[in-house]
Amino acid sequence: MKVPHKIGWFYSLLGILSVPVMMYFYLSFFIHAPERSNIQNGAITVPYNWDSEIIPLDGKWIALPGIRKYEDFLDHYDETFLIDIPSTDSTFAGEENRRAVTIFMHVELESPYTDFETLSIHTQKIWTAHKIFINGYPINELGKVSVNPDLHQPKVKPMVSTFPFTKSFDIVIQISNHTYTRQGMIGPPLLGKSTSILNYLYKNKFYDIFFALIVFLFLAVNIGIFVSYPSEKSSLVFAGMLFVFLIMIPFTSAGDRFIWDIFPNLSYHIVTRVEAFTLYLLAPLYIVFLRLNFPDELKLKYLKVYLSVKAVLFLISFLYPPAFHELIEAIVFFDLLVSFLLYYVLIKAILNKRPQSKLIFVGIFTISLAFLFDTLHEFGLLETSKFSLAGYIVMFGTYSYALIRRARDTYLDNERLAKNLLLANERLEIRVEERTGALREAVENTREANRLKDRFISIVSHDIRSPLSGLTSLVTLLIADEDMGKDDRISNLKRIKTTLTNLIRMTGEVLSYSKNQNNKIIPQFEKVFLNQLLELALEKLQSLIDEKNIRVELVGKKEIQVLVDPNLMGIALANFLSNAIKFSSTGGLIQIEFIESNQFVSLIIKDNGVGMPSEKIDHLFSYEDNKSSLGTKGERGSGFGLPFSKEILDSLQIQVEVFSKLYEGTEIKLHFFKSEKIVLVLDDNSVFRIMIRNVLSVIATNYFIIEKEDGESALEQLDLVPVDIILSDFQMPGMNGLDFGYRVREKEQCKDTKIAIITSYSESETKTFHELEEKAKSIGIDMVIPKNLEPDELKKILSLILEK
């Protein structure tokens, strides 16, 4: 049961009324700002009625450019100029004095109250480093003041400087800034009795700590909501916003930066980066929060545009911290424009009667009002400050209450659904029993996937190791041979570049294999010259060949085209050649022969190396049983290269034979099937593809069969190799059979290709099946075949297609 509308408005009104109450609380006990003094011509006379309370030293100070001594204001008075404090940016001392400046003021105290022994000056924002002198004596320094950028050390936080009481004294403050291109902010120093200044300082510290505790409380509440109701993503996002705020409090220059009280040696740049990071995150998190609560009112495209702009600004500021201060005005203006959009979203949500929209509106209105009051204080139009604390407390409170209400409504809805779920559970038990078999299969697939993951890692290491070994030898030669000629050096560098290029391509192919969700290689076939593939593979391994001084001979007709995936075939050839090199002795011979017959193209790779016993040949292509052996020069392997190569050959429909005798050498024969007729089988179900392949292997022995699992990759395949027949599934993810057939008929090279669609709809479903036939016919598809045919019937239909 939802809370009645009137109660919701009651809490909204209560939230609004709490704002002035909070303001009064802080006005009375904590944050009454000192009255302004309005200094003229670098001097101030404190009247008799001064009761030793805090005086802001704002107004016109006397200044000299650079880092100057107290005496310089007496000796070089004609060089001085007046400046206004407080101020920001170049209005402070002019563009020409924006790196270092020294300011001066004379103070006369007429007050008869002398019941204290010390005075203090409180400074908060004085560029990035400043040093204070009283009557020429240094009393305190924050950071390191210097005209030299290398000696300048930035640090900005509130600082109290104490000195003995005197009725007349001169204040000199040296200021420098080499951290940012702009000057930054100069806040007016506060003068007063030491106890008053310290009380003011610690009240501000208490303000920050109290604020942090309140934020932490609301953070815990929202985390509790999310833990109890994980579906309430908005509470998690709001908790993230509170967490960012909690981090920002001890780092922000708007507060006491008490992080330095905990870690005094913390880098200034780290502090400012954290401040910028948190400031950038707050508004995006808030907008995401609104999007989760009001998705119909706040469109996703607006959110994406805002987050993109914010991300660019964040990267600029994070990588180059001074940019944060350069862009701060633009960022504030940008967020101000966005705030108008947020009000529009919230008003629209209220009109649409979205749950908790009124409470969320109260929150953003309250904080906006608080920021307005604090801005008026900065301009001197209000004497009180720190309204933001009360505003944030009200906002966080109303939002947390809104989320609690939502969680409560969710709980009640869940209770109502529980009874329905109990009934549904009985039905589900029956279905679970039916699915048990499928789950067992899924578990087995998971285990197989883990095993293949380990296999993949070994394959990558195997295929990369050999070329890298060769690269190492070449680089060692380049370093060691100082007398090597320019031509030889360039030649070696070109070989290194070629090897690296091949490595990158080979690694990409192996990675694409690993990403295949069926863990089955699905090649992209092309017609290529076999000798060119072989030359590329030899080029990868040339440094290893040179290192062992191995002679490579090519025999037979070389210009022979074969239908393969050139990248995958390159990996397999590199593996076979790498093994031949590995087990050949120095000065050995590798003979490569090309043979062409009516049905096959054969490639024979023969070495005169150490060979292997016949029992090892039986396990040569097994992942489990094949054990790696050391090469003739101690080369190590993983034992996975040849099994992986066998997988590639199987996918390319290439037969392999191995002959070897111990101490006599090894011979590898690869037989490529020759056919001018090609069938493309397209289905996302690997089991059905295997079934179709088995049928075709009986009735279409003279056809080369290409398998694809999705329409896009099949279309890419057709651009590389035209096919005679296409057998396509109808219902596939992404692109169905009709869409695929339409795209095929648009290709000029496929005008005469026969296309048949295989569908799970049976001919007994007369209307649906005939509608599909009509649509297929209209776009040029030759036949629609039902999947539920008996194997013999399917053979007959496929035979008819092949005959046509």
Salt bridges, closest charged atoms under 4 A:
ASP58 OD2 - ARG36 NH1 3.23
ASP72 OD2 - ARG68 NE 3.30
GLU79 OE1 - ARG68 NH2 3.50
GLU79 OE2 - HIS76 ND1 3.44
ASP84 OD1 - LYS60 NZ 2.89
ASP89 OD2 - ARG182 NH1 3.80
GLU95 OE2 - ARG98 NE 2.81
GLU108 OE2 - HIS106 NE2 2.75
ASP170 OD1 - HIS106 ND1 2.51
GLU232 OE1 - ARG406 NH1 3.77
ASP256 OD2 - LYS205 NZ 2.59
ASP261 OD1 - LYS157 NZ 3.36
ASP261 OD2 - LYS205 NZ 2.47
GLU275 OE1 - ARG257 NH2 2.78
ASP296 OD2 - ARG354 NH2 3.50
GLU297 OE2 - ARG354 NE 2.69
GLU326 OE1 - ARG182 NE 3.09
GLU329 OE2 - ARG182 NH1 3.99
ASP335 OD2 - LYS310 NZ 2.75
ASP413 OD1 - ARG416 NH2 1.97
GLU444 OE1 - ARG447 NH1 3.76
GLU448 OE2 - ARG451 NH2 2.31
ASP463 OD1 - HIS462 ND1 3.11
ASP546 OD2 - ARG495 NH2 2.36
GLU547 OE2 - LYS633 NZ 3.85
GLU553 OE2 - ARG551 NH1 2.24
GLU596 OE1 - LYS557 NZ 3.45
GLU596 OE2 - LYS674 NZ 3.01
GLU624 OE2 - ARG451 NH1 3.19
ASP625 OD2 - HIS619 ND1 3.80
GLU635 OE2 - LYS548 NZ 2.86
GLU647 OE2 - ARG455 NH1 2.44
ASP650 OD1 - LYS646 NZ 2.79
GLU657 OE1 - HIS671 NE2 2.67
GLU676 OE1 - LYS527 NZ 3.38
ASP683 OD2 - LYS787 NZ 3.42
GLU707 OE1 - ARG689 NE 3.07
GLU707 OE2 - ARG693 NE 2.59
GLU712 OE2 - ARG743 NH1 3.88
ASP719 OD1 - LYS747 NZ 2.66
ASP729 OD1 - LYS787 NZ 3.18
GLU773 OE1 - HIS770 ND1 2.92
ASP782 OD2 - ARG745 NH2 3.14
